[in-house]
Amino acid sequence: MRIAGIAVFAFSVIFFCIAVISGAGVWNVLHNVYVGIFGVFAACVFPLISIVVMLFYSFNKSNPSRLIAKSIETIIMVLLIAAFVHVVSHSTGEVFKDVIIESYHAAPSTFNGGFIGAVLGWLLLSMGKAPAIVVSIVLFLVDFMLLTGITVIQFFSGAAKPATETYKKVAPVISEHIEKRRMNKNNIDVPLDELPPSEEEKPKRRKKAKKEVFDPEEEETSVPKDIIDEINETTERNRREREKKNPPKKAKSIDEIVKDASEEKKAEDKPAEFKVSKEAMESSVNDYKLPTVDLLKEGVKKSTKDISGELKENAQMLIETLHSFNVDATITDISRGPTVTRYELKPAAGIRISKITNLADDIALNLAATHVRIEAPIPGKAAVGIEVPNTIKNSVSMRELIDTPEFYEQNSKLSAGLGKDIAGKCVYCDISKMPHLLVAGTTGSGKSVCMNSIITSILYRAKPDEVKFLMIDPKQAEFSKY
């Protein structure tokens, strides 16, 4: 029996690791089969309960029949856990065969009860979801009491004891908090340089504050006319004295301002304030012409034949992969972007969207893609979108963003081209609507490209008298070309 106990302990640890860790090769096969049968949760609980039962028997060797009873109760508990997980994660009215197949294949990647949970859970769900949950919980509690030997009275008394202790600790704190709030209900803020008002001063302060409030009836009280005349005379006399001491300077013309600024710049050898006359500004930009798109290089076009072949191959592989998991769907549209392509699928009648979303890893494996993103459903469409990275990627040139009608239809002079979305449409932004803009990222992620795109977009839309740039480039590496 000692050897049997060691063997049970060793196998329990191994099966727990199989349930938690997904490896490769034979280990991955064992993981998928074990978790597919019991589900993730029950597969983890089963080894732990087995260890507890074996430890219990090691202290009660005199009664071998109890070990058999406890082992049976342990197995029943695992089955009930798997069934309960299936009942919670599924709904009524599902086809028995489809539910079993789906639960077995999806168990390693989703939260369900596996094959066993699907069989028992489907039987419980035939009564309805709410009754199935109640029955499974009751059966679990009964089996738990048989396994642990705890009675109903002991169970509730044990639960009430910590609740009572918690209440005893929390009740004084709550009472103290309520009392503080009651005491501070009428408190007001007191300036730090003043002492809190005494009881005798409080009515006077309230009365004074009340008088300071505007009252239309008190507005009728007028100030004597002689006092008003005296105030006006004093104010006028003070104004004349200030003008004698500091006579107002004569307003300079714009030409004089420009001349003074130039002289100050020579004397102090520092940049002057940017003040340019209107005439000088107009003369400098009247003949200015916006740059043409011919200055920009055209984007490198990829072979249409290669792109079509990639799209066709991925579409066929996608349909075959879904069909192998009993998911029938048809492709309704394909939107190819520079780096990602979205395949729009319309599932057949009776196919749940969750069956498709649970197959993300399998789809990525069959398409030899690093990852796929499933959008279910696509906003505004009765379809599911599967986004797959392109093997043949297209670079987006600046000319493609600027040489479009959409670019010149933008209302703001500060509109900038950012790139293309997943559907291949150009994306523009309005800098004037971004009072706080931060461009951040790792090395090589495209920060400089983004900044150059924004600057180039503005240069193609605005003249020098319409937009001004202030560039701070300590390294003199990024903006020196401008």
LOSE-219306 format. One record per residue (C-alpha): residue in one letter; x, y, z. Coordinates in steps of 0.5 Angstrom, whole numbers, plus 500, padded with zeros to 3 digits. Layout:
AXYZ/...
This chain:
M500500500/R506505501/I508504494/A501505492/G501511496/I507514492/A505512485/V498516486/F502522489/A507521483/F502521478/S497526481/V503531480/I505529473/F497530471/F497536474/C503539470/I500536464/A493540465/V497546467/I503546462/S502545454/G508543451/A510540445/G510533442/V507527446/W506532452/N502536448/V498530446/L497528453/H495535455/N490536449/V487529451/Y487530458/V484537458/G479535453/I476529457/F475533463/G476541462/V481545464/F478546471/A476539473/A483537470/C487541475/V482539481/F482532480/P490531482/L489535488/I483532491/S487525489/I493527494/V488530499/V485523499/M491519499/L494523505/F487522509/Y488514508/S495515510/F493517517/N487512517/K490505515/S486501519/N479502515/P481500507/S474500505/R474508507/L479509502/I475506496/A469510498/K473516498/S476515492/I469514489/E467520492/T473524489/I471522482/I464524483/M466531485/V470531479/L465529474/L460534478/I465540477/A466538470/A458538469/F457545473/V463548468/H459546462/V452548465/V455555466/S458556459/H453553455/S446554453/T440550452/G437547446/E444545443/V445539439/F448533443/K454531438/D456538436/V456540443/I461534445/I466535439/E466542440/S467541448/Y473536447/H477540441/A476547445/A477545452/P485546452/S484553450/T477555453/F473555459/N469549459/G467542462/G471538456/F468531454/I465528460/G462535462/A459536456/V455529457/L453530464/G452538463/W447536456/L443532461/L442537466/L441543461/S435539458/M431541465/G433548463/K439552465/A437555472/P434548474/A441545472/I445550476/V441549482/V441541481/S449541480/I450545486/V446541491/L449535488/F456538489/L455540496/V452533498/D458530495/F463535499/M460533505/L460526504/L468527502/T470531508/G465528513/I462535515/T454536517/V450541514/I450544521/Q457544522/F458547515/F453553516/S456554523/G463554521/A461559516/A458564521/K464564526/P468568521/A463572519/T461574526/E469575528/T469580521/Y463584524/K466585531/K472588528/V469592522/A463595527/P467599531/V470602525/I464603521/S461607528/E467611528/H466613521/I459615522/E460619528/K466623525/R461625519/R456627523/M460631527/N464634521/K457635517/N457643519/N464644519/I467649514/D474651511/V478656516/P484660514/L491657516/D492664519/E486664523/L484661529/P477657529/P472661531/S469661538/E462659540/E461667542/E464669535/K460664531/P453668530/K457674529/R461671523/R454668520/K451675521/K457679517/A457673512/K449674511/K450682510/E455681504/V451677500/F447681495/D440683496/P436687491/E433691497/E439694499/E441696493/E437702494/T442705499/S446710495/V453714497/P453721498/K454725491/D460729495/I464723496/I463720489/D465727486/E471727491/I473720489/N473722481/E477728482/T482724486/T483719481/E483724475/R489728479/N493721480/R492719473/R495726471/E501725475/R503718472/E503721465/K507727467/K512722470/N512716465/P509720458/P506715454/K510712448/K509714441/A506708437/K511705432/S510703425/I511696423/D517698419/E520701425/I519695429/V522690424/K528695424/D529695431/A529688432/S534687426/E539692430/E538688437/K539682434/K546685431/A548688438/E546682443/D547676438/K541673439/P534671435/A529677436/E522676436/F518674430/K515681428/V514682420/S510687417/K504685413/E507688406/A513684407/M510678408/E505679402/S511680398/S515674400/V509669399/N505672393/D509668388/Y510662393/K507656390/L506649393/P510644392/T508638386/V507631388/D513630382/L518631388/L516625391/K518618389/E512613387/G511607391/V514600389/K508596386/K508589388/S506584383/T499583382/K499576380/D503574387/I498578391/S492574388/G495568389/E497569396/L489571397/K487565394/E491560397/N489563404/A482564403/Q482556401/M486554407/L481558411/I475555409/E478548409/T481549416/L474551419/H471545415/S475541419/F472543425/N465542423/V464550422/D461551415/A462559412/T463562406/I467568404/T463574402/D469580401/I477580402/S480587404/R487587403/G491593407/P499594406/T501589412/V494585414/T488582410/R481582412/Y477576410/E470577411/L466570413/K459569413/P457563418/A452558416/A445558419/G446555426/I454556427/R455560433/I460565433/S464563439/K466556435/I470561430/T473565435/N476559439/L479557433/A484563432/D490559434/D488553430/I487558424/A494561425/L497554425/N494552418/L496559415/A503559418/A501566420/T505569427/H498571429/V491572427/R485577429/I478575429/E473581429/A466578431/P462581428/I464586424/P461593426/G455594421/K456588417/A453581418/A460578418/V466575422/G472578420/I479574420/E485579420/V491575417/P498578416/N500579409/T506575407/I507580401/K507587405/N507593401/S510600403/V506606404/S509612400/M508619402/R506620395/E500615395/L498619401/I498626398/D496625391/T489623393/P483627392/E481626400/F488630402/Y486636398/E479636401/Q481636408/N479643411/S484644415/K491647413/L494642419/S491636416/A497630416/G497623412/L499618417/G498612413/K493606411/D488602414/I487595414/A482596408/G487600404/K484607405/C488613407/V488615414/Y488623415/C488627422/D488634424/I493637428/S489643430/K484638434/M490635438/P492640443/H497635446/L501630441/L506625443/V509621438/A513615442/G516608441/T522603441/T528604436/G526603429/S518603430/G517609426/K517616430/S521620425/V517617419/C511620423/M514626424/N516627417/S510625414/I506630419/I511636416/T511634409/S503634409/I503641412/L508643407/Y504641401/R498644404/A500651407/K504657405/P509660409/D504666411/E499661414/V503656418/K510657422/F514651424/L518652431/M523646430/I528644436/D532638434/P538638439/K542632436/Q541636429/A539629426/E532629424/F530636422/S536638419/K534637412/Y528643413/
